[in-house]
């Protein structure tokens, strides 16, 4: 077997283990899920699993980073086709609108549980911050482009605005974690878009 095929096999195996672990985490919760649960679900040995991942914490972090990297890569590619920062934001909000509420709740619950778990383990906090920083950087870069081309206010603190963006987004998702309708959620996302643009644009009244 050539090295290239071996590496491809390992990547496929890693992906299969992560997919199976995610099913266990969603079904039982991150803290309640054990390595025994995961290997039993996958039908593999502990030794086989540990050959790829040293812990369930590492599995979570790799899942989270993979999902974030895929999102950032997809958006960055699409943004290249949209010269205006406001249009990029509109596209991003369209992505938010198209995500089913059931899927949002699944991922929100998953991430919230891990954040609470990590908050009591200093060694995990920095790793989780690296994950969060990717989302912050995505929006920071978008806002900086809008300031540079004259769309957005020149006095903006782009990093602060990026944190505020995700704080409102995550707060909205958290509000709908346990209840609320798809229709109502989408309306709030639309309202959030209007609010964000009013804050960012130089001439919001003319743009909205």
N, C-alpha and C positions, 0 to 999 in steps of 0.2 A: 504494500500500500504506500503510495507516494505521500510525502509530507503535506502537500496541499490537500489531499483527500482526508488525511488524518485530522488536520486542523478543521476542515469543514465538518467532519463527523463530531469533533469535540464541540463546535459551536451549536450544531443541531442538538446534541445531547444536553448542553447547558440550557438551551432554550426550552427543551422539553421538561427539564427539571424545574425551571422557573415557572413554567406554565402550570405544572402540577402543584407546586408550592403555593402559587397564587390561589388556586382553587381551594386548597386547605385553609389558607389565611382568611379567605372570604367566608368560608363555611363556619369556621370555629373561632375566628379572631386571631390576630397575630400572637398575643401572649399565650393563649390557650393551646395553640398549635405546637406540637413537638416534632422533633426530627423523626421520631418513630411514626408519627402520623403521616409525614411526607413520604418516607420510604415505603410505607405500607400502601399508600395511595398510588405511588408510582410503580410498585412492584420491583424495587431495586434494593440493594444492600446499603447499609450505612457507609461502608467503605467506598462504594461507588459514588455516593452523594458527596462524601467528604473529599473525593478526588477532584471535585469541581468547586465546592463551596465549603468554607470552614465553619459556617454557622448560619442560622436562619436570619440573623441580622444582616449578614453579608448578602443573602438572597434578596431581602427586602431592598437594600440599597442599590443593588444591581438592577432590580426591576424598576425602581423609581428613576434611576439615571437613564436607563434604556428608554423608558416612556418619555422622559423629558427631552432627551437627545433627539428622539424621533419627532417630537412636536416642534422643537426649535429648528431642526433641519428642514422640516416641511414648510414652516412659516417663512424662514429665511429665503428659501427658494421661491416661494410665491411672492414675497415682498419685492423681489427683484423686478417683477413685472408690474409693480404698482409704484410709480414715481412719487406720489403724494403720501405723506405720513398719515393724513386723515383717512385716506383710502385703505391704507394698511390696517389701521385701527378698525375700520368698518369691516374689513375681511375677517379680522380676528374675532370680532363680536359675532359675525356670522357663524364662525366655528363654534363659539359658545352656544349659540342658538340651536345649532344642529345636533348637539350632543344630547342624547336622551337623558331625561332626569334620572331614570333608573341607573344608568351607567355612572352618572355624576355621583349619585348617592353611594354606589359601590366603592368607587375610588376615594371619595371623601372620607367615608368611614374607615377605610383601610389606612389612609394616611394619618388621620387624626389619632387612631389608636397607637400607631408607631411613634408619632410625635410625643404623646404622653409617656410612652415607654422610654423613649430616648431622653426625655427631659430629666430623668433620674440616673442617666448614665453619661457622664461627661465625655467619654470616648466616642460616643455616637453623635453628639451635638455638632461637632465640627464637620463630620461627614455629611450630616443632614443639611448644614448650612451651605456646603458646596453644591448640593442639589438645588436649594432655593435660589442661590446666586445665579444660576443659569436662566431662570425665569425673570429675575430682576434685570439681568443684563440684556435680555431680549427686548424688554420694554424700554429700558434706558437708551439703547441704541436707536430705537424707533423714535423716541421723543427728541433725542439729540438731532436726528435728521430733520425733524419738523421745525426745530428751533433754527437750524442752520439755513434751511430754505425759506424761512420767513413765515411759515404757517402758524407756528406756535409762539407763545410769548417768550421774549428774550430773557425775562427775569426768572424763568422757571429753574428750580433746582431739580434737574432731571432724575437724579437718584431718588430724591424724596417723592417725586411724582410717580416713579415706578413702584415704590413701596406702597403708596396710597392706592395705585391701580390694583395691585394684587390683594391688598387688604380688603378693598370693597368687593372684588370678585370672590375671594374666599369667604368673606362674611355672608355674601348672598348665597353661596353654595351651602354653607353651614346652616343658614336659616331654613333651607329647604331639605335638610338632611332627613328629617323625620316626617315631613308632611308638605302639603301644597300641591297644586296642580301644574301640569306641564304648561298650560296656557298662561297661568299667572307667572310662572318662572320666566318664560320667554318675554313677557311684558316688562318684568323687572330688568332683564338683561338689556332690553331696548332703552329703558329709562337710564340705566347705568351708562350706556354709550352716549346718550345725550348729555348727561351730567359730566362725563369725562371730557367730552369735546368742549363744553362750555368753559371748563377749567383750563384747557390747554390752548384753545385757539385765540389768536390775536383779535379776531372779529367774530365772536361766536354768533351774534345775532344775525349776521349775514350768511353764516354757514349752515345753521340748523333750521 
